[in-house]
Amino acid sequence: MADKHAVPGTNGNLYVPYEQRTGEKSVVFFTRDLSPEGLKKIYDRVSAGLTGKVAIKLHTGEAEGPNIIPRPWVKSLYADRLPDATIVETNTYYRGSRYTTEDHRKTLEVNGWTFCPVDIMDADGVTALPVKDGKWFDEMHVGKTLPEYDSLLALTHFKGHTMGGFGGSNKNIGIGCADGRIGKKEIHTVVGSSNQWSIGTEEFMERMTESTKSVIDHFAGHVSFINVMRNMSVDCDCAGCEAEPVVTPDVGILASFDILAVDNVCMDIIYNLPGGGGKAMIERVESRHGLRQLSYMKEMGMGNDLYTIIDIDHDDAVVTAADITKDIAPEWQPDTFNTFPGRNKVPMYDPAKK
């Protein structure tokens, strides 16, 4: 049972170097190929178990948001690897261009997600999934149609996040599958509070992670994780056109069957970027105590924070985060693939500016 007197953990602002961790290792695949072909190539390494009716959990972005995973990449993956899959989303808890199902549908069209089915899972209500050994929850409310799927691919744009510090696979699932009115409120808001964003730092990370656990436990053996490290603003794609300018260099794509390992590798890469390339992201993560996402996933038995990285560009050579980052130049310009000329800026939520 969830503890009615639960106390958040600590040290979510403290980075634990790889050599100070203990436990088993998981495999994480890596490619520098930021393209449709690179995405398909790394998908092939984690496609086992994605059977039956497959849901692709993807952040489709606020209207005309510039940093989301490019639609042509996902379209190519869908056409060549997952022709019967469905992109799944939920409505937002904040008022923006995806707050209602009607507006969400319009935004999907604006952003080009028209080449395959998109299921707004909470359009017709919610369902609850159990949270095993949860501290904050016994169950989490998610979009009603989520249990209709047999498998889940978390296709994640790795970036910063206003409240979570960073948004990896954990955020994509934990916030992205929780429904827009009940589940997200349970994660973000103290009961009875007039402040919508009244839960933060370690407690927020733990609540979000328990939400994620409910989903990946449901899909056990049939869930895979892909993180795309490209156009990494310190703001989430929820910020749309208001996202802070991208100053963190592009890296590549990582994938695993282990959610903790793939998110931890991405953060290790950020900490290893040369020339201060990871400074903005590190400041965002540590100021929000976002590293508690990683330590709590480990405490909850959701994966390993030790790993072996397989470089699929170089005959499956074993590499480290330092190997991946050593040749990345800090003098870098963001990819403008998703730029919308003449786009109108829409104010998005920012709890830090409340």
MIKOL-104027 format. One record per residue (C-alpha): residue in one letter; x, y, z; residue number from 1. Coordinates in steps of 0.2 Angstrom, whole numbers. Example, Ala and Ser with C-alpha at 12.3 -4.5 7.8 and 13.67 -1.06 7.14 Angstrom:
MIKOL-104027
type; X; Y; Z; seq
A; 62; -22; 39; 1;
S; 68; -5; 36; 2;
***
This chain:
MIKOL-104027
type; X; Y; Z; seq
M; 0; 0; 0; 1;
A; 6; 18; -3; 2;
D; 12; 27; 12; 3;
K; 0; 41; 18; 4;
H; 15; 49; 27; 5;
A; 28; 46; 13; 6;
V; 43; 57; 13; 7;
P; 53; 61; -3; 8;
G; 70; 55; -5; 9;
T; 85; 67; -6; 10;
N; 100; 71; -17; 11;
G; 91; 74; -33; 12;
N; 104; 88; -37; 13;
L; 119; 77; -35; 14;
Y; 126; 67; -49; 15;
V; 133; 50; -46; 16;
P; 148; 46; -57; 17;
Y; 148; 29; -66; 18;
E; 162; 22; -57; 19;
Q; 153; 25; -40; 20;
R; 138; 14; -45; 21;
T; 135; -4; -41; 22;
G; 125; -18; -48; 23;
E; 121; -27; -64; 24;
K; 124; -20; -82; 25;
S; 111; -18; -96; 26;
V; 115; -16; -114; 27;
V; 112; 1; -123; 28;
F; 114; 3; -141; 29;
F; 120; 19; -149; 30;
T; 121; 27; -166; 31;
R; 127; 44; -171; 32;
D; 116; 43; -187; 33;
L; 103; 56; -184; 34;
S; 92; 52; -199; 35;
P; 77; 41; -203; 36;
E; 89; 27; -207; 37;
G; 98; 29; -191; 38;
L; 82; 28; -182; 39;
K; 77; 12; -191; 40;
K; 94; 4; -188; 41;
I; 93; 7; -169; 42;
Y; 75; 2; -169; 43;
D; 80; -15; -176; 44;
R; 91; -18; -160; 45;
V; 76; -16; -148; 46;
S; 61; -22; -159; 47;
A; 60; -40; -150; 48;
G; 45; -41; -140; 49;
L; 36; -27; -149; 50;
T; 22; -39; -155; 51;
G; 3; -38; -158; 52;
K; -5; -21; -157; 53;
V; 9; -9; -155; 54;
A; 8; 9; -147; 55;
I; 21; 22; -151; 56;
K; 22; 34; -136; 57;
L; 28; 50; -144; 58;
H; 28; 68; -139; 59;
T; 19; 76; -154; 60;
G; 23; 93; -148; 61;
E; 13; 110; -146; 62;
A; 8; 119; -162; 63;
E; 23; 122; -173; 64;
G; 35; 117; -159; 65;
P; 53; 117; -167; 66;
N; 62; 103; -158; 67;
I; 51; 88; -159; 68;
I; 57; 72; -167; 69;
P; 55; 76; -186; 70;
R; 39; 69; -193; 71;
P; 48; 62; -209; 72;
W; 59; 51; -197; 73;
V; 44; 44; -188; 74;
K; 34; 42; -205; 75;
S; 49; 32; -212; 76;
L; 50; 21; -196; 77;
Y; 31; 18; -197; 78;
A; 31; 14; -215; 79;
D; 46; 2; -215; 80;
R; 45; -6; -198; 81;
L; 28; -3; -189; 82;
P; 14; -1; -203; 83;
D; 1; -7; -191; 84;
A; 6; 4; -176; 85;
T; -3; 18; -168; 86;
I; 5; 34; -160; 87;
V; -3; 37; -143; 88;
E; -4; 53; -133; 89;
T; -15; 61; -119; 90;
N; -21; 78; -117; 91;
T; -12; 91; -107; 92;
Y; -14; 97; -89; 93;
Y; -10; 115; -93; 94;
R; -20; 125; -105; 95;
G; -11; 125; -122; 96;
S; -14; 119; -140; 97;
R; -17; 101; -133; 98;
Y; -28; 104; -118; 99;
T; -44; 98; -126; 100;
T; -46; 83; -138; 101;
E; -53; 95; -151; 102;
D; -38; 107; -150; 103;
H; -26; 92; -149; 104;
R; -33; 85; -165; 105;
K; -30; 102; -174; 106;
T; -12; 103; -167; 107;
L; -9; 85; -173; 108;
E; -13; 91; -191; 109;
V; -3; 107; -189; 110;
N; 12; 97; -184; 111;
G; 10; 84; -198; 112;
W; 5; 69; -188; 113;
T; -7; 64; -202; 114;
F; 2; 48; -209; 115;
C; -4; 36; -196; 116;
P; -17; 33; -183; 117;
V; -15; 44; -167; 118;
D; -25; 39; -152; 119;
I; -28; 52; -139; 120;
M; -30; 39; -126; 121;
D; -40; 49; -113; 122;
A; -52; 57; -126; 123;
D; -66; 46; -118; 124;
G; -60; 44; -101; 125;
V; -47; 35; -90; 126;
T; -42; 18; -83; 127;
A; -31; 14; -68; 128;
L; -15; 3; -68; 129;
P; -8; -4; -52; 130;
V; 8; 4; -45; 131;
K; 18; -11; -37; 132;
D; 27; -6; -21; 133;
G; 23; 13; -24; 134;
K; 27; 25; -10; 135;
W; 15; 38; -17; 136;
F; 2; 28; -26; 137;
D; -7; 12; -26; 138;
E; -13; 15; -44; 139;
M; -11; 28; -58; 140;
H; -24; 35; -69; 141;
V; -19; 33; -88; 142;
G; -28; 36; -104; 143;
K; -43; 24; -106; 144;
T; -37; 15; -121; 145;
L; -19; 11; -116; 146;
P; -23; -7; -110; 147;
E; -30; -11; -128; 148;
Y; -12; -12; -134; 149;
D; 0; -27; -133; 150;
S; 16; -18; -134; 151;
L; 24; -1; -131; 152;
L; 38; 8; -140; 153;
A; 43; 24; -130; 154;
L; 51; 35; -144; 155;
T; 57; 49; -134; 156;
H; 65; 66; -139; 157;
F; 78; 68; -125; 158;
K; 79; 86; -119; 159;
G; 77; 97; -103; 160;
H; 61; 100; -93; 161;
T; 54; 114; -83; 162;
M; 50; 104; -68; 163;
G; 58; 87; -71; 164;
G; 75; 94; -75; 165;
F; 76; 82; -90; 166;
G; 64; 73; -101; 167;
G; 69; 56; -106; 168;
S; 59; 39; -107; 169;
N; 54; 41; -89; 170;
K; 45; 58; -92; 171;
N; 38; 52; -109; 172;
I; 29; 38; -101; 173;
G; 26; 44; -83; 174;
I; 18; 61; -88; 175;
G; 14; 56; -106; 176;
C; 3; 41; -102; 177;
A; -6; 49; -87; 178;
D; -22; 57; -92; 179;
G; -24; 75; -93; 180;
R; -36; 78; -79; 181;
I; -34; 65; -65; 182;
G; -17; 56; -68; 183;
K; -7; 72; -71; 184;
K; -15; 81; -57; 185;
E; -10; 67; -45; 186;
I; 8; 69; -51; 187;
H; 8; 88; -51; 188;
T; -3; 95; -38; 189;
V; -5; 94; -19; 190;
V; -23; 89; -14; 191;
G; -33; 104; -11; 192;
S; -19; 116; -17; 193;
S; -24; 131; -28; 194;
N; -6; 130; -35; 195;
Q; -7; 118; -50; 196;
W; 12; 115; -50; 197;
S; 13; 113; -31; 198;
I; 23; 97; -31; 199;
G; 41; 98; -36; 200;
T; 59; 92; -34; 201;
E; 61; 75; -27; 202;
E; 43; 71; -24; 203;
F; 38; 76; -41; 204;
M; 52; 64; -48; 205;
E; 46; 50; -38; 206;
R; 27; 52; -42; 207;
M; 32; 53; -61; 208;
T; 42; 38; -59; 209;
E; 29; 28; -50; 210;
S; 17; 33; -65; 211;
T; 30; 26; -77; 212;
K; 32; 10; -67; 213;
S; 13; 6; -68; 214;
V; 14; 7; -87; 215;
I; 30; -3; -90; 216;
D; 25; -16; -78; 217;
H; 9; -18; -88; 218;
F; 19; -20; -104; 219;
A; 32; -31; -96; 220;
G; 42; -40; -109; 221;
H; 34; -30; -123; 222;
V; 41; -12; -120; 223;
S; 57; -4; -128; 224;
F; 65; 13; -126; 225;
I; 73; 25; -139; 226;
N; 80; 42; -134; 227;
V; 84; 54; -148; 228;
M; 97; 67; -142; 229;
R; 95; 81; -154; 230;
N; 89; 99; -153; 231;
M; 90; 98; -134; 232;
S; 82; 114; -127; 233;
V; 82; 115; -108; 234;
D; 63; 116; -110; 235;
C; 52; 102; -114; 236;
D; 42; 101; -131; 237;
C; 27; 106; -120; 238;
A; 35; 124; -122; 239;
G; 32; 124; -140; 240;
C; 39; 140; -149; 241;
E; 43; 147; -132; 242;
A; 56; 134; -128; 243;
E; 73; 141; -124; 244;
P; 86; 142; -138; 245;
V; 95; 126; -141; 246;
V; 113; 127; -135; 247;
T; 117; 109; -131; 248;
P; 126; 99; -145; 249;
D; 117; 85; -154; 250;
V; 124; 68; -150; 251;
G; 114; 53; -158; 252;
I; 101; 40; -154; 253;
L; 101; 28; -140; 254;
A; 90; 13; -137; 255;
S; 88; -1; -124; 256;
F; 76; -13; -116; 257;
D; 81; -5; -99; 258;
I; 73; 12; -96; 259;
L; 85; 17; -82; 260;
A; 100; 12; -92; 261;
V; 95; 22; -107; 262;
D; 90; 38; -97; 263;
N; 106; 36; -87; 264;
V; 117; 35; -102; 265;
C; 110; 51; -109; 266;
M; 113; 60; -93; 267;
D; 131; 53; -92; 268;
I; 133; 59; -110; 269;
I; 127; 77; -105; 270;
Y; 140; 77; -91; 271;
N; 154; 72; -102; 272;
L; 151; 84; -116; 273;
P; 167; 94; -119; 274;
G; 170; 113; -118; 275;
G; 155; 116; -107; 276;
G; 143; 109; -120; 277;
G; 132; 101; -106; 278;
K; 132; 116; -95; 279;
A; 114; 122; -98; 280;
M; 106; 105; -97; 281;
I; 116; 101; -81; 282;
E; 111; 117; -73; 283;
R; 93; 114; -77; 284;
V; 93; 96; -71; 285;
E; 102; 100; -54; 286;
S; 92; 115; -50; 287;
R; 76; 104; -52; 288;
H; 84; 89; -43; 289;
G; 80; 79; -58; 290;
L; 93; 66; -55; 291;
R; 81; 59; -42; 292;
Q; 72; 51; -57; 293;
L; 87; 40; -60; 294;
S; 90; 35; -41; 295;
Y; 72; 32; -39; 296;
M; 70; 21; -54; 297;
K; 84; 10; -47; 298;
E; 76; 10; -30; 299;
M; 60; 4; -38; 300;
G; 69; -10; -47; 301;
M; 65; -3; -64; 302;
G; 82; -6; -72; 303;
N; 101; -4; -70; 304;
D; 112; 12; -69; 305;
L; 127; 2; -75; 306;
Y; 127; -2; -94; 307;
T; 137; -8; -109; 308;
I; 136; 4; -124; 309;
I; 136; -5; -141; 310;
D; 141; 7; -155; 311;
I; 131; 0; -170; 312;
D; 140; 12; -182; 313;
H; 157; 3; -179; 314;
D; 154; -16; -179; 315;
D; 146; -16; -162; 316;
A; 162; -10; -153; 317;
V; 160; -7; -134; 318;
V; 161; 12; -130; 319;
T; 159; 24; -115; 320;
A; 150; 40; -113; 321;
A; 167; 49; -114; 322;
D; 171; 40; -130; 323;
I; 154; 46; -138; 324;
T; 157; 64; -133; 325;
K; 176; 66; -136; 326;
D; 174; 73; -154; 327;
I; 159; 83; -151; 328;
A; 163; 101; -154; 329;
P; 155; 114; -143; 330;
E; 154; 126; -158; 331;
W; 138; 119; -164; 332;
Q; 122; 125; -172; 333;
P; 105; 117; -169; 334;
D; 96; 107; -182; 335;
T; 82; 118; -190; 336;
F; 73; 103; -198; 337;
N; 57; 107; -189; 338;
T; 57; 126; -191; 339;
F; 40; 133; -196; 340;
P; 42; 150; -205; 341;
G; 31; 164; -198; 342;
R; 25; 153; -184; 343;
N; 14; 162; -171; 344;
K; 20; 160; -153; 345;
V; 8; 154; -141; 346;
P; 12; 156; -122; 347;
M; 14; 139; -114; 348;
Y; 15; 134; -96; 349;
D; 30; 138; -85; 350;
P; 29; 134; -67; 351;
A; 45; 143; -64; 352;
K; 38; 159; -70; 353;
K; 21; 157; -61; 354;
***
